[in-house]
Amino acid sequence: MHESSQLIHKFHRLSQPLRELLHRTSYDPPESHDVSVKSLLESLLPSKISDDRDLRSQIRDFSLCCALLSSANASTSIYISWIPKELSTSADSAFRALSELIYRDSGWEEKNLVIELIPEVLPLLKDTIKQSSVDGSEEGDEISAASARAPLAYAIVAAYQLRWFVTQVEKPHLGNMCALVVPCALTALDHWSPEVKGQGMISFIHLAKNVNATELGCYGDVILDACCHNIVSSDEIWHLAVEMSVLLVTSLQRSNPRSPWFERMLNEMLGHLERQPRNQERRVAWLKLIEPLFYCIGLVLLAHFRPLFPLFFQWMHADDDETVLLVLERILAVVKLTWIRRSPYMTRLVDELAILYKEAATRTAREEIRTCIRQILVLLQQCKGLQFEATWAKYKDDPNLEPLAQSVAGNVTTIWEEKRQKGGGETMSFLGTQQKCKVCDKTVYLMDRLSADGVAYHKSCFKCNHCKSRLQLHSYSSMEGVLYCKPHFEQLFKESGSFNKNFQSPTIKLAERSPELKPELTRSPSKAAGMFSGTQEKCSTCSKTVYPLEKVTVEGQFYHKSCFKCSHGGCSITPSNYAALDGVLYCKHHFSQLFREKGSYAHIMRSASIKREAAPVPEVVEAPAPEA
């Protein structure tokens, strides 16, 4: 700062018009006020300056005077509402002139004077506010004890000055001052006076808009805790409490939608609104300011449906159109973010929207309300599919809802036509309502659709054609459009080494293998029987029916799991560990033992004939005697 006598003279001359204007302003404080704010302002104006140190303190006091006078321009406080607009404007001009006078050679703007003064001013303001704060050690009436210790007027004046200094600095400079601003603003939030709290909230709102989470650093949890404690505040600062809380929690916890701070803050707000659901000012302010928090936590909103939707349903039928429009906009956002997954509120939401559509006929904003209702219903139609159709069916024939029913029914077709006329290559967002399930041939809606190999299925229809078990996209097989689970696909088509023989009727194969079978067993099965082809197959060992769950298939033959064993010793065998000769099964141990001991197959055939009479014995052809 310049320290020349010329600067001192100009500073004194600059403050003189402000002193005269303040002196002419009438001031009639209420009898209950024990502090004269006008006298306090006059004491902050510069007097005779003796030395350079005195000059700096005079500039600081003059800045505090200008801060309070400028704050009165948009205030309704009884302590400073007597200040006319002319005096506030003059104070702004005087402060800019002082900044220009001090920093003329450097070319800096007036905000640099604020930045230089903040380290000196904020600790003074913090101490002033704290003097009338509630002390936990006080006994009896804490507020009375705090007021007796220091007049409330001083804390209110200091809070307005704090807010003015903080709001004069923006990014990136404000981030470097968090260590000074945050403790002072927290002191204002902790004060018992709503007026002091309100100025602290405005300071934090400005801070949240100009400072990032990294710059707030270790103050994050302390600030959010203070926000939660101040949600339950008086009506005049409720909107400030909500705006401050939403801005700070979305800034500090944006990367963690499951943060406990979101849950705690939303629970505090909803609990407070549940206690006063008919308070129009509170609900309107909350509905206007809460949407950024919804978008920040996204799908986690599902956890808050229990307290949230009862309030929505009540506010949908409020007397004022502003509340109705706001709640419909918030419902639309909630449906977009969550698709109301597995929620019991979807059915009631459709019912309430239908009732509101009828009620809107008597409202001024009927068209806006009905437009919002149509948007919500169309979105529900997309995300809930069959569940929505079942709920909406009872309203399709209601004459009072005929325009709405036509709009919902024709929505998909209309959008499809518009996209086709545009000729764009975009994928139609409502394609699910145009497709049919390949299995049941019924409409497939978006939320109930599975697409495999370019074919649409209902989730409930996407199952194995053989055992009817549910399939997953990562674990299914198909043959000519027919779905199978992996185990049955392996058994039916791969174990035999051919994809063709398993499509033949099993009864035909049995007839070819055993002509003695009765004629009725050789008939081709009906189409219905083909769906249960497992019940037509016979065990090669016991000739009884083999069902899918107990079937083993090897070399085109079918066996019960209990029959699939070594014919020599009854040993357990598996499809990957067995030996066979002319349809007779052996374990590898006995097969090797029998073959190596005798060196011929005759004894094998004798053993097999005992256990299975149907097994043929190969003829032994003697070699002709060599010619002499």
Summary of the structure (lengths in Angstrom):
residues: 628
radius of gyration: 42.9
end to end distance: 138.3
largest distance: 155.6
contacts: 1829
relative contact order: 0.03
helix: 61%
strand: 6%
